[in-house]
Amino acid sequence: MREVDESYLASVIPPRRRGSRKGENGVVLCVGGSRLYHGAPILMALAAYRAGVDLVYLAIPRVHEVAARSASPSLIVIPMADSKLTKRVADQVLKWLPGLPGSTAIGPGLSIAKTTALQYLVGQLITTGASVVLDAGALIPEVLETVSGKKVVLTPHAGEFKRLFGRGPGSSVEERAKAALEEASRYDVTVLLKGPVDVITDGDELLLNRRGSPNMTVGGTGDVLTGIVAGLLAKGVGALEAAAAAAYVNGLCGEMAERELGHHLLPSDLLPLIPKALMKFETTVD
């Protein structure tokens, strides 16, 4: 096991080219939301932006289009025709994209009409070469066959881990590490098992992140984490490295927010802290 620390982040955060143009520093597609949930996908998308990418597309049910556009003028909103993920929605999202995203984050707040729709969307995006991070509603066992052996990050908490893999991860760090390592190896994907100590593994290497705050149990901090993972993936960071770095940055933001807000943290409080957590590791090259 290796602990994620500042030296690890310094080794994986890529430099920005001084003469780069729009799009070269990452394009992210975020897909999420349902009739009930609108905040989760918005948090995810804004976190991806704060990770330093150039463009973020947010596919969200049409009923929440105004809320998404109001949240930030930076978001490029794709209003999904249905409140649940259907093949029609998947085709619509793929058609409306003017270019190929470097990464796609799917799941926060998402309701799925048919599992085949998720399999289809994920499969099509992987075919284009996009890296994929799946969270929340997208963490269902039917998707494992589609993502096996691909550049995919799965970000379950303990309950989602059990739903996804059909087994609980255990409670101790050692048990969680063993379970995550076995499932990541079985499906050849990267697993970020969230908890008081995050376990990140690709089935070969195993990393632990101890940064974080007990106040991060508030709903939405995991959606922020998913957005940071997607942002780093879009910038060309490897799946394992992006997951580990994002867990560290998200946890560090939680600690920073706790110092100011104590037990009264909201997930949106993490968003403006992401740049502060990342800036010390960033460089510019000619």
Secondary structure, 3 states (H helix, E strand, C coil): CEECCHHHHHHHCCCEECCCCCCCCCEEEEECCCCCCCHHHHHHHHHHHHCCCCEEEEEEEHHHHHHHHHHCCCCEEEEECCCCECHHHHHHHHHHCCCCCCEEEECCCCCECCHHHHHHHHHHHHHCCCEEEECHHHCCHHHHHHHCCCCEEECCCHHHHHHHHCCCCCCCHHHHHHHHHHHHHHHCCEEEECCCCEEEECCCCEEEECCCCHHHHCCCHHHHHHHHHHHHHHCCCCHHHHHHHHHHHHHHHHHHHHHHHCCCCCHHHHHHHHHHHHHHHCCEEC
